[in-house]
Amino acid sequence: MKTTPQKISKRIRSFINTLGDIDEPEYLLFTNCSNKYLPQHCLSNCEAESHFTDSPVVFGWVIWEDKKTRSMVAEFHAVIRRKNKLVDITPRVDGESRVLFVPDKERVASRLNERQWNTWQNHSANIHTKPCVVINSHNDKLF
């Protein structure tokens, strides 16, 4: 089962470094800004929040770990920056109380149309494989 890493171990940091030019990882708690924001719709949630509050959107990766399979996944994600702090406004599907977020200085998502985004596919690795990153379209609901 994928879950937030309990600590930023050497192994987790090594995996994060494969993402390229990124900022320091940071644990973020969920902040409920609107009941309209849906789980797994971070791009649309942050777009709407930015429109309402002028808070900039920050793109990056949520790091998940599966200790049973010894694998890690970096899931492309968006948060907002409010008063120089990163804020995760997207509700969790799995009830995680916090996530490990790593801002990405290079990769962004862009809206293709009302229902789709041009975004990044998950980045994954386990003890026996080499990670890779590719561009992928991702469906996301617009409010």
PyMOL CGO cylinders between C-alpha atoms (Angstrom):
from pymol import cmd
from pymol.cgo import CYLINDER

trace = [
    CYLINDER, 0.00, 0.00, 0.00, 1.31, 3.41, -0.98, 0.3, 1, 1, 1, 1, 1, 1,
    CYLINDER, 1.31, 3.41, -0.98, 1.71, 5.80, 1.93, 0.3, 1, 1, 1, 1, 1, 1,
    CYLINDER, 1.71, 5.80, 1.93, 3.59, 8.94, 2.86, 0.3, 1, 1, 1, 1, 1, 1,
    CYLINDER, 3.59, 8.94, 2.86, 7.15, 8.16, 3.96, 0.3, 1, 1, 1, 1, 1, 1,
    CYLINDER, 7.15, 8.16, 3.96, 7.49, 8.54, 7.74, 0.3, 1, 1, 1, 1, 1, 1,
    CYLINDER, 7.49, 8.54, 7.74, 10.85, 10.25, 7.35, 0.3, 1, 1, 1, 1, 1, 1,
    CYLINDER, 10.85, 10.25, 7.35, 13.07, 11.49, 4.56, 0.3, 1, 1, 1, 1, 1, 1,
    CYLINDER, 13.07, 11.49, 4.56, 15.56, 8.63, 4.54, 0.3, 1, 1, 1, 1, 1, 1,
    CYLINDER, 15.56, 8.63, 4.54, 18.70, 8.42, 2.44, 0.3, 1, 1, 1, 1, 1, 1,
    CYLINDER, 18.70, 8.42, 2.44, 16.81, 6.12, 0.06, 0.3, 1, 1, 1, 1, 1, 1,
    CYLINDER, 16.81, 6.12, 0.06, 13.90, 8.57, -0.25, 0.3, 1, 1, 1, 1, 1, 1,
    CYLINDER, 13.90, 8.57, -0.25, 16.30, 11.49, -0.82, 0.3, 1, 1, 1, 1, 1, 1,
    CYLINDER, 16.30, 11.49, -0.82, 18.15, 9.50, -3.52, 0.3, 1, 1, 1, 1, 1, 1,
    CYLINDER, 18.15, 9.50, -3.52, 14.83, 8.85, -5.27, 0.3, 1, 1, 1, 1, 1, 1,
    CYLINDER, 14.83, 8.85, -5.27, 13.85, 12.52, -5.01, 0.3, 1, 1, 1, 1, 1, 1,
    CYLINDER, 13.85, 12.52, -5.01, 17.18, 13.51, -6.58, 0.3, 1, 1, 1, 1, 1, 1,
    CYLINDER, 17.18, 13.51, -6.58, 16.27, 11.52, -9.71, 0.3, 1, 1, 1, 1, 1, 1,
    CYLINDER, 16.27, 11.52, -9.71, 13.53, 14.07, -10.39, 0.3, 1, 1, 1, 1, 1, 1,
    CYLINDER, 13.53, 14.07, -10.39, 16.06, 16.69, -11.50, 0.3, 1, 1, 1, 1, 1, 1,
    CYLINDER, 16.06, 16.69, -11.50, 16.19, 20.36, -10.52, 0.3, 1, 1, 1, 1, 1, 1,
    CYLINDER, 16.19, 20.36, -10.52, 13.82, 20.36, -7.56, 0.3, 1, 1, 1, 1, 1, 1,
    CYLINDER, 13.82, 20.36, -7.56, 13.49, 22.17, -4.23, 0.3, 1, 1, 1, 1, 1, 1,
    CYLINDER, 13.49, 22.17, -4.23, 13.68, 20.65, -0.76, 0.3, 1, 1, 1, 1, 1, 1,
    CYLINDER, 13.68, 20.65, -0.76, 10.94, 18.18, 0.20, 0.3, 1, 1, 1, 1, 1, 1,
    CYLINDER, 10.94, 18.18, 0.20, 8.37, 19.36, 2.72, 0.3, 1, 1, 1, 1, 1, 1,
    CYLINDER, 8.37, 19.36, 2.72, 5.56, 17.65, 4.63, 0.3, 1, 1, 1, 1, 1, 1,
    CYLINDER, 5.56, 17.65, 4.63, 2.22, 19.37, 3.95, 0.3, 1, 1, 1, 1, 1, 1,
    CYLINDER, 2.22, 19.37, 3.95, -1.07, 18.96, 5.79, 0.3, 1, 1, 1, 1, 1, 1,
    CYLINDER, -1.07, 18.96, 5.79, -4.38, 19.21, 3.93, 0.3, 1, 1, 1, 1, 1, 1,
    CYLINDER, -4.38, 19.21, 3.93, -6.02, 22.65, 4.22, 0.3, 1, 1, 1, 1, 1, 1,
    CYLINDER, -6.02, 22.65, 4.22, -9.74, 22.72, 3.40, 0.3, 1, 1, 1, 1, 1, 1,
    CYLINDER, -9.74, 22.72, 3.40, -10.38, 25.84, 1.32, 0.3, 1, 1, 1, 1, 1, 1,
    CYLINDER, -10.38, 25.84, 1.32, -13.60, 24.80, -0.42, 0.3, 1, 1, 1, 1, 1, 1,
    CYLINDER, -13.60, 24.80, -0.42, -16.04, 21.91, -0.34, 0.3, 1, 1, 1, 1, 1, 1,
    CYLINDER, -16.04, 21.91, -0.34, -16.06, 22.10, -4.15, 0.3, 1, 1, 1, 1, 1, 1,
    CYLINDER, -16.06, 22.10, -4.15, -12.46, 20.88, -4.38, 0.3, 1, 1, 1, 1, 1, 1,
    CYLINDER, -12.46, 20.88, -4.38, -12.27, 17.20, -5.22, 0.3, 1, 1, 1, 1, 1, 1,
    CYLINDER, -12.27, 17.20, -5.22, -9.70, 14.48, -4.47, 0.3, 1, 1, 1, 1, 1, 1,
    CYLINDER, -9.70, 14.48, -4.47, -7.37, 13.73, -7.41, 0.3, 1, 1, 1, 1, 1, 1,
    CYLINDER, -7.37, 13.73, -7.41, -8.17, 17.08, -9.06, 0.3, 1, 1, 1, 1, 1, 1,
    CYLINDER, -8.17, 17.08, -9.06, -5.26, 19.14, -7.76, 0.3, 1, 1, 1, 1, 1, 1,
    CYLINDER, -5.26, 19.14, -7.76, -4.71, 21.01, -11.04, 0.3, 1, 1, 1, 1, 1, 1,
    CYLINDER, -4.71, 21.01, -11.04, -8.29, 22.26, -11.29, 0.3, 1, 1, 1, 1, 1, 1,
    CYLINDER, -8.29, 22.26, -11.29, -8.50, 22.86, -7.53, 0.3, 1, 1, 1, 1, 1, 1,
    CYLINDER, -8.50, 22.86, -7.53, -5.38, 25.03, -7.57, 0.3, 1, 1, 1, 1, 1, 1,
    CYLINDER, -5.38, 25.03, -7.57, -6.42, 26.82, -10.75, 0.3, 1, 1, 1, 1, 1, 1,
    CYLINDER, -6.42, 26.82, -10.75, -9.73, 27.78, -9.13, 0.3, 1, 1, 1, 1, 1, 1,
    CYLINDER, -9.73, 27.78, -9.13, -8.09, 28.79, -5.83, 0.3, 1, 1, 1, 1, 1, 1,
    CYLINDER, -8.09, 28.79, -5.83, -5.53, 30.90, -7.68, 0.3, 1, 1, 1, 1, 1, 1,
    CYLINDER, -5.53, 30.90, -7.68, -8.33, 32.62, -9.59, 0.3, 1, 1, 1, 1, 1, 1,
    CYLINDER, -8.33, 32.62, -9.59, -10.21, 33.43, -6.35, 0.3, 1, 1, 1, 1, 1, 1,
    CYLINDER, -10.21, 33.43, -6.35, -7.25, 34.43, -4.15, 0.3, 1, 1, 1, 1, 1, 1,
    CYLINDER, -7.25, 34.43, -4.15, -4.40, 35.36, -6.53, 0.3, 1, 1, 1, 1, 1, 1,
    CYLINDER, -4.40, 35.36, -6.53, -2.26, 32.73, -4.78, 0.3, 1, 1, 1, 1, 1, 1,
    CYLINDER, -2.26, 32.73, -4.78, 0.31, 31.31, -7.22, 0.3, 1, 1, 1, 1, 1, 1,
    CYLINDER, 0.31, 31.31, -7.22, 0.17, 27.63, -8.16, 0.3, 1, 1, 1, 1, 1, 1,
    CYLINDER, 0.17, 27.63, -8.16, 3.29, 25.57, -7.39, 0.3, 1, 1, 1, 1, 1, 1,
    CYLINDER, 3.29, 25.57, -7.39, 3.85, 22.34, -9.33, 0.3, 1, 1, 1, 1, 1, 1,
    CYLINDER, 3.85, 22.34, -9.33, 5.83, 19.43, -8.00, 0.3, 1, 1, 1, 1, 1, 1,
    CYLINDER, 5.83, 19.43, -8.00, 5.63, 15.86, -6.78, 0.3, 1, 1, 1, 1, 1, 1,
    CYLINDER, 5.63, 15.86, -6.78, 4.02, 13.98, -3.90, 0.3, 1, 1, 1, 1, 1, 1,
    CYLINDER, 4.02, 13.98, -3.90, 6.28, 11.13, -2.80, 0.3, 1, 1, 1, 1, 1, 1,
    CYLINDER, 6.28, 11.13, -2.80, 4.67, 7.80, -1.93, 0.3, 1, 1, 1, 1, 1, 1,
    CYLINDER, 4.67, 7.80, -1.93, 6.37, 4.72, -0.55, 0.3, 1, 1, 1, 1, 1, 1,
    CYLINDER, 6.37, 4.72, -0.55, 5.27, 1.08, -0.53, 0.3, 1, 1, 1, 1, 1, 1,
    CYLINDER, 5.27, 1.08, -0.53, 7.40, -0.77, 1.99, 0.3, 1, 1, 1, 1, 1, 1,
    CYLINDER, 7.40, -0.77, 1.99, 5.94, -4.15, 1.06, 0.3, 1, 1, 1, 1, 1, 1,
    CYLINDER, 5.94, -4.15, 1.06, 7.08, -3.90, -2.57, 0.3, 1, 1, 1, 1, 1, 1,
    CYLINDER, 7.08, -3.90, -2.57, 10.05, -1.65, -1.75, 0.3, 1, 1, 1, 1, 1, 1,
    CYLINDER, 10.05, -1.65, -1.75, 8.87, 0.82, -4.37, 0.3, 1, 1, 1, 1, 1, 1,
    CYLINDER, 8.87, 0.82, -4.37, 8.47, 4.58, -4.50, 0.3, 1, 1, 1, 1, 1, 1,
    CYLINDER, 8.47, 4.58, -4.50, 6.30, 6.78, -6.67, 0.3, 1, 1, 1, 1, 1, 1,
    CYLINDER, 6.30, 6.78, -6.67, 6.47, 10.50, -7.37, 0.3, 1, 1, 1, 1, 1, 1,
    CYLINDER, 6.47, 10.50, -7.37, 2.98, 11.67, -8.35, 0.3, 1, 1, 1, 1, 1, 1,
    CYLINDER, 2.98, 11.67, -8.35, 2.77, 15.01, -10.17, 0.3, 1, 1, 1, 1, 1, 1,
    CYLINDER, 2.77, 15.01, -10.17, 0.83, 17.41, -7.97, 0.3, 1, 1, 1, 1, 1, 1,
    CYLINDER, 0.83, 17.41, -7.97, -0.10, 21.06, -7.55, 0.3, 1, 1, 1, 1, 1, 1,
    CYLINDER, -0.10, 21.06, -7.55, -0.38, 23.18, -4.40, 0.3, 1, 1, 1, 1, 1, 1,
    CYLINDER, -0.38, 23.18, -4.40, -0.68, 26.92, -3.84, 0.3, 1, 1, 1, 1, 1, 1,
    CYLINDER, -0.68, 26.92, -3.84, 1.71, 29.36, -2.23, 0.3, 1, 1, 1, 1, 1, 1,
    CYLINDER, 1.71, 29.36, -2.23, 0.07, 31.56, 0.38, 0.3, 1, 1, 1, 1, 1, 1,
    CYLINDER, 0.07, 31.56, 0.38, 2.13, 34.08, 2.37, 0.3, 1, 1, 1, 1, 1, 1,
    CYLINDER, 2.13, 34.08, 2.37, 5.35, 32.30, 1.37, 0.3, 1, 1, 1, 1, 1, 1,
    CYLINDER, 5.35, 32.30, 1.37, 4.04, 28.91, 2.61, 0.3, 1, 1, 1, 1, 1, 1,
    CYLINDER, 4.04, 28.91, 2.61, 3.01, 25.95, 0.50, 0.3, 1, 1, 1, 1, 1, 1,
    CYLINDER, 3.01, 25.95, 0.50, -0.61, 24.90, 1.08, 0.3, 1, 1, 1, 1, 1, 1,
    CYLINDER, -0.61, 24.90, 1.08, -2.14, 21.63, -0.14, 0.3, 1, 1, 1, 1, 1, 1,
    CYLINDER, -2.14, 21.63, -0.14, -5.83, 22.27, -0.84, 0.3, 1, 1, 1, 1, 1, 1,
    CYLINDER, -5.83, 22.27, -0.84, -6.70, 18.95, -2.51, 0.3, 1, 1, 1, 1, 1, 1,
    CYLINDER, -6.70, 18.95, -2.51, -8.59, 16.46, -0.30, 0.3, 1, 1, 1, 1, 1, 1,
    CYLINDER, -8.59, 16.46, -0.30, -7.06, 13.01, 0.09, 0.3, 1, 1, 1, 1, 1, 1,
    CYLINDER, -7.06, 13.01, 0.09, -8.71, 9.85, -1.19, 0.3, 1, 1, 1, 1, 1, 1,
    CYLINDER, -8.71, 9.85, -1.19, -6.95, 7.65, 1.34, 0.3, 1, 1, 1, 1, 1, 1,
    CYLINDER, -6.95, 7.65, 1.34, -7.25, 9.84, 4.43, 0.3, 1, 1, 1, 1, 1, 1,
    CYLINDER, -7.25, 9.84, 4.43, -3.50, 10.56, 4.71, 0.3, 1, 1, 1, 1, 1, 1,
    CYLINDER, -3.50, 10.56, 4.71, -3.00, 13.34, 7.25, 0.3, 1, 1, 1, 1, 1, 1,
    CYLINDER, -3.00, 13.34, 7.25, 0.06, 14.70, 5.44, 0.3, 1, 1, 1, 1, 1, 1,
    CYLINDER, 0.06, 14.70, 5.44, 1.99, 14.26, 2.21, 0.3, 1, 1, 1, 1, 1, 1,
    CYLINDER, 1.99, 14.26, 2.21, 5.64, 14.69, 1.29, 0.3, 1, 1, 1, 1, 1, 1,
    CYLINDER, 5.64, 14.69, 1.29, 5.73, 17.36, -1.44, 0.3, 1, 1, 1, 1, 1, 1,
    CYLINDER, 5.73, 17.36, -1.44, 8.73, 18.34, -3.56, 0.3, 1, 1, 1, 1, 1, 1,
    CYLINDER, 8.73, 18.34, -3.56, 8.40, 21.55, -5.65, 0.3, 1, 1, 1, 1, 1, 1,
    CYLINDER, 8.40, 21.55, -5.65, 9.67, 21.17, -9.22, 0.3, 1, 1, 1, 1, 1, 1,
    CYLINDER, 9.67, 21.17, -9.22, 11.42, 24.20, -10.74, 0.3, 1, 1, 1, 1, 1, 1,
    CYLINDER, 11.42, 24.20, -10.74, 11.08, 23.01, -14.34, 0.3, 1, 1, 1, 1, 1, 1,
    CYLINDER, 11.08, 23.01, -14.34, 7.90, 21.03, -14.94, 0.3, 1, 1, 1, 1, 1, 1,
    CYLINDER, 7.90, 21.03, -14.94, 4.49, 22.65, -15.19, 0.3, 1, 1, 1, 1, 1, 1,
    CYLINDER, 4.49, 22.65, -15.19, 1.03, 21.57, -16.28, 0.3, 1, 1, 1, 1, 1, 1,
    CYLINDER, 1.03, 21.57, -16.28, -1.05, 23.43, -18.83, 0.3, 1, 1, 1, 1, 1, 1,
    CYLINDER, -1.05, 23.43, -18.83, -4.71, 23.25, -19.65, 0.3, 1, 1, 1, 1, 1, 1,
    CYLINDER, -4.71, 23.25, -19.65, -5.47, 21.64, -23.03, 0.3, 1, 1, 1, 1, 1, 1,
    CYLINDER, -5.47, 21.64, -23.03, -9.20, 22.32, -22.92, 0.3, 1, 1, 1, 1, 1, 1,
    CYLINDER, -9.20, 22.32, -22.92, -12.05, 22.55, -20.43, 0.3, 1, 1, 1, 1, 1, 1,
    CYLINDER, -12.05, 22.55, -20.43, -11.61, 18.94, -19.26, 0.3, 1, 1, 1, 1, 1, 1,
    CYLINDER, -11.61, 18.94, -19.26, -7.97, 18.00, -19.92, 0.3, 1, 1, 1, 1, 1, 1,
    CYLINDER, -7.97, 18.00, -19.92, -4.51, 18.98, -18.78, 0.3, 1, 1, 1, 1, 1, 1,
    CYLINDER, -4.51, 18.98, -18.78, -1.10, 18.42, -20.31, 0.3, 1, 1, 1, 1, 1, 1,
    CYLINDER, -1.10, 18.42, -20.31, 0.79, 17.10, -17.30, 0.3, 1, 1, 1, 1, 1, 1,
    CYLINDER, 0.79, 17.10, -17.30, 3.47, 14.66, -16.22, 0.3, 1, 1, 1, 1, 1, 1,
    CYLINDER, 3.47, 14.66, -16.22, 3.17, 10.93, -15.69, 0.3, 1, 1, 1, 1, 1, 1,
    CYLINDER, 3.17, 10.93, -15.69, 4.11, 9.42, -12.34, 0.3, 1, 1, 1, 1, 1, 1,
    CYLINDER, 4.11, 9.42, -12.34, 7.80, 8.78, -11.76, 0.3, 1, 1, 1, 1, 1, 1,
    CYLINDER, 7.80, 8.78, -11.76, 8.50, 5.45, -10.09, 0.3, 1, 1, 1, 1, 1, 1,
    CYLINDER, 8.50, 5.45, -10.09, 11.33, 3.24, -8.94, 0.3, 1, 1, 1, 1, 1, 1,
    CYLINDER, 11.33, 3.24, -8.94, 12.01, 0.20, -6.87, 0.3, 1, 1, 1, 1, 1, 1,
    CYLINDER, 12.01, 0.20, -6.87, 15.17, -1.42, -5.73, 0.3, 1, 1, 1, 1, 1, 1,
    CYLINDER, 15.17, -1.42, -5.73, 15.63, -3.18, -9.11, 0.3, 1, 1, 1, 1, 1, 1,
    CYLINDER, 15.63, -3.18, -9.11, 14.50, -0.58, -11.68, 0.3, 1, 1, 1, 1, 1, 1,
    CYLINDER, 14.50, -0.58, -11.68, 15.57, 2.75, -13.03, 0.3, 1, 1, 1, 1, 1, 1,
    CYLINDER, 15.57, 2.75, -13.03, 13.01, 5.61, -12.93, 0.3, 1, 1, 1, 1, 1, 1,
    CYLINDER, 13.01, 5.61, -12.93, 11.84, 7.63, -15.92, 0.3, 1, 1, 1, 1, 1, 1,
    CYLINDER, 11.84, 7.63, -15.92, 9.56, 10.59, -16.58, 0.3, 1, 1, 1, 1, 1, 1,
    CYLINDER, 9.56, 10.59, -16.58, 7.33, 11.17, -19.62, 0.3, 1, 1, 1, 1, 1, 1,
    CYLINDER, 7.33, 11.17, -19.62, 4.67, 13.66, -20.65, 0.3, 1, 1, 1, 1, 1, 1,
    CYLINDER, 4.67, 13.66, -20.65, 1.11, 12.42, -20.48, 0.3, 1, 1, 1, 1, 1, 1,
    CYLINDER, 1.11, 12.42, -20.48, -2.37, 13.91, -20.80, 0.3, 1, 1, 1, 1, 1, 1,
    CYLINDER, -2.37, 13.91, -20.80, -4.44, 13.75, -17.63, 0.3, 1, 1, 1, 1, 1, 1,
    CYLINDER, -4.44, 13.75, -17.63, -8.18, 14.25, -17.38, 0.3, 1, 1, 1, 1, 1, 1,
    CYLINDER, -8.18, 14.25, -17.38, -9.20, 16.67, -14.70, 0.3, 1, 1, 1, 1, 1, 1,
    CYLINDER, -9.20, 16.67, -14.70, -12.58, 18.26, -14.01, 0.3, 1, 1, 1, 1, 1, 1,
    CYLINDER, -12.58, 18.26, -14.01, -13.00, 22.02, -14.30, 0.3, 1, 1, 1, 1, 1, 1,
    CYLINDER, -13.00, 22.02, -14.30, -15.29, 23.76, -11.84, 0.3, 1, 1, 1, 1, 1, 1,
]
cmd.load_cgo(trace, "trace")
